[in-house]
Amino acid sequence: GKKMSKSIGNTLDPLDLIDGVSADALVEKRTRGLKNPEKAPQIAKATRKQYPDGFEAYGADALRFTLASMAGQGRSIRLSVDRIAGYRNFGTKLWSAASFGQMNGCTPAKGFDPSTAALAVNKWIISDTVKTASEVSRCIEAYRFNDASDAIYKFTWDTFCAWYLELSKPILSGHDADQKAETQATFAWVLDQILKLLHPFMPFITEELWHKTADSREDMLIISRWPDLSDDLIDDAAVSEIEWLVGLITNIRSVRADMNIPPSKKAPLLALSKRLDPRLATYAPQLSPMARVERVDLADSAPDAALQTVVDGVTYAIPLEGLVDFGAERARMDKEIGKIEAELMKIDRKLSNEGFLAKAPEAVVAEQKSRQAAYIEEMESLKAARDALPQ
């Protein structure tokens, strides 16, 4: 949060962040040519304390993306080395996704028309690609580079890597040749659009992947055509269907995590309904590995010891018998609840202290209230889960 100053010794050289630098070299650079040489020992000590190992090599793309993501108008940039490292990890994530595609035969198909996709999961990712391309273009044209980088980051990491890649695995390893071919072509097409949209922010890794992910390209990525995708490619029905699936998987994962169920243990999923939603059978290959669902059955009511969640108006239950040591789980939850109560007491003391409220900046008070609300929500969730356990 401090302004960069050579006299303080907290300046950051872009080349150090890109190529890496040892602690000794960093100290030497920061203490060289000081107007007040007597400050050198103090600066050296502070530098070694803050960066005992110097800087790793984060690369130009990670630094460039960090600066773009923080380029909101009218704000001071609080540059963080940890954030640069996070965007380097983002580049690694993109590289891994491209490698997964190559290993599964996802290479650009000549003449592929995304409007011909038949599978809902492919229609969904194509629809989100169109929306993201439109948003990134709009933000760049408005010089809102932080919003543009945020949009492509979320789509690449959350939508493409975290969801589409996982949802496509059963299809790519399945026996239906037509579905596999469509998914391979769709995967490659979406990745191409990601590389184009990311290129202004991360030019080096995207150019490299542009050539690695295809046998040959007519042009370099830097001179290829910017995505201008038709809204006609957006399929609302497919988007709704996959959002239902994502919501179901997310909720199941959440309630399993609340109860500390090991990922290695699969469990049946009970639909408390008069009939099974046909989508449950369609996406059984995805539910099994991603939500650890053993099978889906109908039930009139939930067993006494069961987790419950509601998706799209339907209640689903996961029987806990055989999955959880109820005594140990109750003790764990009581311990967690105790920790949260202790933290809430600290926050309550601050927020009831008139001196603190009078002197603390508004942002600090707001942060404490936000933490308080989050802790209360977490505690209520834990108490509900604990009370659901059989005695």
N, C-alpha and C positions, 0 to 999 in steps of 0.2 A: 503493500500500500504506500510505500514511500516513493517519492519522485527519484528517478535515476540521476545520480550525481557522481562524478569522478572523485570529488573530495570525500564523499561518504564511502565510495568503493563498491557501489552496488550496480554498476553498469553491466549490461549484457551485450556481448559482441555476437551478432548474428552468425558469424562464421564459427564461433566456438560452439554454438547450439547446433549448427549443421554438421560440423565435422567431429565434434567432441574435443575436450581439452582436459589435461590433468590438473589436479589441485595446485601443484607447484607452478605450472605455466599460468594458471588463472591468477594466482597471487602475484606473480612477476608482472603480468600485464596491468593489474589493478594498482600496483604500487609504483609503476614506472612513470617518471615525469610529473610527479605531484607538485603542485605549487607549495604545499606545506609538507615537506618530507617527514616531519616529525609525526605525521598521522599514519605513516606506513605500517608500523607494528600493529596499530589498532585495526587498520583495514585488513592486514594479513590474518590477524586472529579471527576477525569476524567472517572473512571469506572461508577460512578453513573450517570454521564451525558450521557455516551454512552449507558449504559444498565440500565435505571432507574427501570426496572421491572425484571432484571436478564435475564435468558434464559428460554424459554419454553422447554418442553421435545420434542426433534425432533426425537428421536429414532436412533438406530444403522444403520438401512437401509438407512435413509436419509443422514446421515453423510458419510457412506461408498460410496453411489452413488455419492455424491458431490466430494469426493476425487478422485474417478475414472474418473469423467467427467472432472477434471482439471489436469489429469495426463499426459498432453502432454509433449513430450520429449523436454528438453532444455528450460523450462519456469518456472518462479517463480510462486508459487501458491498464489494468492491473495484471501485468504479464506474469504468468506462472510457469515455471519449468515443468511442473507436474502436468499441467494442461497440454504442453507441447508433447510430453511423453504419451499422454492419452491419445492424441491425434496420430502419433506414430503407430500406436497399437491399432488405431482405426485403419491405417494403411496396411498393416499386417493382416487384419481381418479381411479386407478386400482381396488381398493377394491369396489368402487361404480359400476364399469362396471361389475365386477364379480357378485355382488349382483343383478344387472339388469338381467344378464344371468340366475341366479338361479330362479328369480321371473317369468321368461318367459320359464322355462323348458329347458334351454340350458345346459344339462348335457352330459358328454362324452358318445358317442354311441359306444358300443363295435363293433369292426370290421369296423368302418366308414372309407371309402376310399375317400379321398378328390378329387380324379380324377373323381369320379362319379357325382360331383356337376353339376347341369344343369343351375341354375340361374346365370346371368352375375355378379350380385353383390357378390355372393359367390365365383365365379371363380376369380374375381378381388382380393378379400381379401386373398384368398389362394395363388394367384400369388405373392402378395406383401409380404406375410409371407415367401415364399420360398426365395425371394430376400433379405429380412431382415436377415433371418437365415444365408444365405451365407455371407452377409456383416459382421455380428457380429462375425461369426467364423473366417473369414479372418483377422479381426482387432485384435481379441484376440491372434491368432497365431502369429501375427506380434508385439505383446506387445503394440498395440495402444489402450489402454483401454479407453481413452477419446473418440476415434472415435467409438468404439464398444458401449459404453454407450449412445453416441449421436444417433446412428442408432436405438437402441431398444427404446430409449425415444421417438423419433419422430414417429416411427411406432405405439407405444402403445398409445400415447396421440393424435397425429394428425390423423393417419389413422384409427386405431381401435376404439378409444373412440369418437373422434369428428365426424367421417364420417360413418364407418361401423355400429356402434351401432345405429345411427340415421336412416340410410338407411334401416336397418333391422326391425325397429319398425313396419311399416305398414304390413310387411310380417308376423311377429310374432303375430300381433293382427288380421290378416286376416282370411279368411274362407277356404283358399286352404290348405288342410291338408298336401299334399306332399311338397309344397313349405315351409310350416312352419317347418315340420320335418327336411328337408334338412338344413334350416337356423339354427335351434337349434343345429344340429350336427356340422355344420360348425363353428358356434360361439364358441362352447365348444372346438373344435379342435384347433382353432386359439388361444384361451385363454391359452390352455395347452402349445402351442409352446411359447407364450409370457412368461409364468411362467418359462419355462426351460431356455430361453435366458436371462431372468432377474435374474435368481437365483445366478449367481456369483457376481452380484452387490447388490442385495437386498435379501439375503438368508432367512430372517425371515418371511417377509410378503408373499413371494412366497411359502414357505413351508406350511404356514398356509392356504393359498388359495388353494393349491394343494389338501389338504384333505377336505376343506369345499365345494369345487365345484364338488365333486363326492361322491357317496355313499360309495365307498371303492376303495382303490388303492393297487395294489400288492406291490409297493415299495414306499419308501420315495422319494421325488423329488431329493434330493441330490445325490441319486445313480441311478436315471432314465437315460435313454439313451439321449444323446445330439441330437438335431434335425439335421438330415442329409437328407434333402429333395431334391427330384429330380427336375431338371429344366423342366421336362416334364409336371409338374403341372402348369407351367406358360402359361396363355392363353392371348396372346397379343390382340386379338379381344375384350375380356371382359374388359381388362385393358383400352383399348382405349374408349370403350363405357362408363365406369363409370367415367373415367377422363373427358369425355365430360359432363356428368351429374354434376360432382363436379364443373367444370368450369362454367356451366350455373348457378348453385345455388350460387356460389361465386360471380359472376358478378351481379346477381340480388340483392343479399344482399348488395353489395358494392354501387350500384347506389341508392338503397333505403336509405342506411345510409347517403350518400352524401346529399340527399334531406330531411333527418330527418323524414322519413315516419315512424309512429309508427308501431311496430311489430304486434300490434293487428289488423291492417287494411290489409285485403287481397285485391289484385288487379288483374285484368285480364292481361294476357301476350299475346301480339300480335306478331305473327311471320310474318315478312315482306318477304314473300316468295310465290311461286306459289303453294306449297303444304306443308302440315304439316309433319314434321319429325315424323315417327311412334314411335320413342323413347319417344316423348313427351307424348303420350298416355300410353306407358308402365310404365313410371315413374311419372305419375300424382299423385299417392299416396305419393310419396316422395316430389314432387315439392310443393304440397299444404301446408304441415306443415313447411318444411325447407326453402322455398323461399317465402312463403305467397302468392302463386299463386292461384287465384280464379278459373280461367279456361284459356284455351289456344285457341286463335282464329287466323284465317288468316286475313291479311290486306294488301292492296296494298301500303299504306304509313302510316307513323306515324301521330297521331293527333298533333295539334299545341303545346299543352302542354303535353309532354311525355318524359320519360327517355328512353334512348336507349343504348344498349350494343350489341356487336358482339361476337358470339361464333361459332367456326367452320365455319366461312364464312357466317353465317346467322345473320341478324339484328333482334333484339327483342326490342319491345317497351312496356313501362308501362304507360298507360294514367294516368295523375296526377289529373284530374278533380275529386273533391270530396275527394281526399287524403290529399291535402296540402292547407294551407292558403297562397296564393302566396305572399301577402304583407308582412306577418310576416316572411315568409321564406326568402324573399329577404333581409329584414332588418337583419335577423340572419346571412345570408351569408356575407353581407357587414361588419358586426361587426367582423366576423371571419377573413375576408380578411384584415381588418384594423390591427388586432392583428398580423397577419403574416407579414404584411408590416413593422410593428414596429420592429419585431424580425429580419427581413432581413436587416433593416437599421443598427442595432447593429452589426450584423455579417459583413456587408459591411465595416463599420468603422474599425473593427478589421483587416480585410483582406487587406484594403488599407493603413494600418498603417505599414510603413517600420520597425519601431522599434519592433512592435509585431512579424512581420514575421522573423526578425533577431534573436530575443531572444526565441521565443516560440519553444518547441520541435516539430519535424516533425509530430508526432502523433496528437498533439493538433491542428495544422494547418489543417491537413487532416480531423479531426473531424468537425472543423468549416465549411470546404468546403462541407462535407457530409450533415451537417445540412442545409446549404444554398440550396443545390440541392433538399433536401427533402421538404423544405418550398416552394421553387419555384414550384415544382410539385404539392404540395397540393393547392397552390394559383391558379394555372392554372385550376385545377380540379374544384375548387369552382367557379371561374369566368365563366367557361363553363356551369356549372349547373345553375348559376344565370342568365346568358344570355339566357338560354333555357326556363326560366319562361315567361309566357305571361305577357304583360304589363297591 
